Structure formats: structure tokens, C-alpha cells
Amino acid sequence: MKQSEIKALSLEQLEQNISLEKDRILKLQFAHAITPIENPMRIRQSRRLIAQLMTELNAR
């Protein structure tokens, strides 16, 4: 998700996306702990997206 797309989101959408990404990262981490996932960079991308969404939320 690009920064311009993040800025266009409403507060409710930001909070919803944050909760969805947190759930997704938990599932990825559990799956990776059991058997290595095919693309472990997805964990880093999810963490980065959460940080970007939280930064925009705090800026508002």
C-alpha cells in the first residue's frame, strides 16, 4: 500500500487495516515457526505496513 493510499483512508479504515494486519502477521509467524513459509519477506512487509498505518493514525 502506497503512502498516498494510506493518507486517503479514514480513521475507521486505518484502525480496521491495523487489526487485520496484526492478525495476518500473527498467523504468518505461527506458520513460520512450525514450518518455514515460502516467502518470509511477507512478515517484514506486514510489520512495515503496520508501522506506516500506526504513524498515519498517530499523525491525525
C-alpha positions in Angstrom: 0.0 0.0 0.0 1.4 3.3 -1.0 1.7 6.3 1.3 -0.9 8.3 -0.8 -3.3 5.4 -0.4 -2.7 5.3 3.4 -3.4 9.1 3.7 -6.7 8.7 1.8 -8.1 6.2 4.4 -10.5 7.3 7.1 -9.8 6.7 10.8 -12.1 3.7 10.9 -10.4 2.2 7.8 -7.0 2.8 9.4 -7.9 1.0 12.6 -9.5 -1.8 10.7 -6.5 -2.3 8.5 -4.2 -2.3 11.5 -6.2 -5.0 13.2 -6.3 -7.1 10.0 -2.5 -6.8 9.5 -1.9 -7.7 13.1 -4.0 -10.8 12.7 -2.2 -11.6 9.5 1.3 -11.2 11.0 0.4 -13.5 13.9 -0.8 -16.2 11.6 2.4 -15.8 9.4 4.7 -16.0 12.5 2.9 -19.1 13.8 3.1 -20.8 10.3 6.8 -19.8 10.0 7.6 -21.3 13.4 6.0 -24.6 12.5 7.4 -25.0 9.0 9.3 -22.3 7.1 6.9 -20.3 4.9 7.6 -19.9 1.2 8.2 -16.2 1.4 9.4 -15.0 4.8 9.6 -11.4 3.5 5.8 -11.2 3.9 6.4 -11.0 7.7 8.6 -7.9 7.2 6.2 -6.3 4.8 3.3 -6.8 7.2 5.4 -5.3 10.1 6.3 -2.3 7.9 2.7 -1.7 6.8 1.5 -1.8 10.4 4.2 0.8 11.3 3.1 3.0 8.4 -0.6 2.8 9.3 0.2 3.5 13.0 2.3 6.5 12.0 -0.6 7.9 10.0 -3.1 7.2 12.8 -0.9 9.0 15.3 -0.3 12.0 13.0 -4.1 12.6 12.9 
